[in-house]
């Protein structure tokens, strides 16, 4: 059976509205939204074509600390995620981020995370969490975008370091890849002004 991504997304949305969860998940599998099989060298985490999964991401900005940075998370007509906004350094602020819904992902069979992005030439951080708490340790690594060019970024799990409020923690445990709860992206490091990061998909990869 062959399905275009657009048609599969339409059918998923229709089934989800009717409460037919099994059929929605079945068509997610057919369209690549769910990847099965331990032998694969890639595991699709999300390609943002599933309306339920894509719109469940939320923005978390420095307003939680009194800052005034702003950001939005939108799904484009082409089925990509667009994270954009403005970073302000006022009121001791200076960051904007987006985070996936909480789940449980055993990625211990994989080497790291890859994502296809189109950015603005700025530096971003990829965040992983191993608990469901709102304010807790973030495992982070940085990646640099090329302005207006699509790139495939690959970051090994060994590059992720434990941080809390931007400070590296020397005594925290290493990333537990068997228990990844959330994924996220963040812009900080005094990069004030507008930003724009488009994400096509995110996968776990194996060397």
Residue pairs with C-beta under 8 A, 6 or more apart in sequence:
1 30
3 11
3 27
3 30
3 31
5 31
5 32
5 47
5 49
5 79
6 79
8 27
8 28
8 30
8 31
8 33
8 49
9 31
9 49
9 50
9 51
9 79
11 27
12 24
12 27
12 28
12 31
12 33
12 50
12 51
12 52
13 51
15 21
15 23
15 24
15 27
16 24
16 51
16 52
24 52
25 34
27 33
28 34
28 50
29 36
31 49
32 44
32 47
32 49
33 44
33 46
33 47
33 49
33 50
33 53
34 44
35 42
35 43
35 44
38 109
40 206
41 205
41 206
42 114
42 203
42 204
42 205
42 206
43 107
43 110
43 203
43 204
43 205
44 201
44 202
44 203
45 105
45 113
45 183
45 201
45 202
45 203
45 204
46 53
46 54
46 100
46 201
46 202
47 79
47 200
47 201
47 202
48 54
48 75
48 79
48 80
48 81
48 199
48 200
48 201
49 79
51 75
53 101
54 75
54 81
55 75
56 100
56 101
57 73
57 81
57 98
57 99
57 100
57 101
58 73
58 98
58 99
59 71
59 72
59 73
59 83
59 85
59 96
59 97
59 98
60 97
60 98
60 99
61 67
61 69
61 70
61 71
61 85
61 93
61 95
61 96
61 97
62 68
62 69
62 88
62 91
62 93
62 94
62 95
62 96
63 69
63 93
65 92
65 93
66 91
66 92
66 93
67 88
67 90
67 91
67 92
67 93
67 94
67 95
68 88
68 90
68 91
68 93
69 85
69 86
69 87
69 88
69 93
69 94
69 95
69 96
70 85
70 86
70 88
70 96
71 83
71 84
71 85
71 86
71 96
71 97
71 98
71 195
72 82
72 83
72 84
72 85
73 81
73 82
73 83
73 98
74 81
74 82
74 84
75 81
75 82
76 82
76 198
80 198
80 199
80 200
81 98
81 198
81 199
82 196
82 197
82 198
82 199
83 98
83 185
83 196
83 197
83 198
83 199
84 194
84 195
84 196
84 197
85 96
85 194
85 195
86 96
86 193
86 194
86 195
87 93
87 94
87 95
87 96
87 187
87 188
87 191
87 192
87 193
87 195
88 94
88 192
89 190
89 192
94 188
94 189
94 190
94 192
95 166
95 186
95 187
95 188
96 186
96 187
96 188
96 195
97 127
97 184
97 185
97 186
97 187
98 184
98 185
98 186
99 127
99 129
99 182
99 183
99 184
100 182
100 183
100 184
101 182
102 132
102 181
102 182
103 181
103 182
104 179
104 180
104 181
105 179
105 180
105 181
105 204
106 177
106 178
106 179
106 180
107 157
107 177
107 178
107 180
107 204
108 177
108 178
109 206
110 157
110 177
110 204
110 205
110 206
111 156
111 157
111 205
111 206
111 207
112 154
112 155
112 156
112 157
112 158
112 159
112 204
112 205
113 126
113 128
113 154
113 155
113 157
113 183
113 202
113 203
113 204
113 205
114 152
114 153
114 154
114 155
114 202
114 203
114 204
114 205
115 126
115 152
115 153
115 199
115 200
115 201
115 202
115 203
116 150
116 151
116 152
116 153
116 199
116 200
116 201
117 143
117 145
117 150
117 151
117 153
117 197
117 198
117 199
117 200
118 145
118 148
118 149
118 150
118 151
118 197
118 198
118 200
119 145
119 146
119 147
119 151
119 196
119 197
119 198
120 145
120 147
120 148
120 194
120 195
120 196
120 197
121 144
121 145
121 146
121 147
122 144
122 145
122 187
122 191
122 195
123 142
123 143
123 144
123 145
123 187
123 189
123 191
124 142
124 143
124 144
124 145
124 185
124 186
124 187
124 197
125 140
125 141
125 142
125 143
125 185
125 186
125 187
125 188
126 140
126 141
126 142
126 143
126 153
126 155
126 160
126 183
126 184
126 185
127 138
127 139
127 140
127 182
127 183
127 184
127 185
127 186
128 138
128 139
128 140
128 160
128 175
128 180
128 182
128 183
128 184
129 136
129 137
129 138
129 139
129 180
129 181
129 182
129 184
130 137
130 139
130 175
130 176
130 179
130 180
130 181
131 137
131 181
132 181
132 182
136 164
137 162
137 163
137 164
137 169
137 172
138 162
138 163
138 164
138 184
139 160
139 161
139 162
139 163
139 175
140 160
140 161
140 163
140 186
141 155
141 159
141 160
141 161
143 153
143 155
145 151
145 197
150 200
154 205
157 175
157 177
160 175
161 168
162 168
162 169
162 172
162 173
162 174
162 175
163 169
164 172
166 188
183 202
185 197
185 199
187 195
187 197
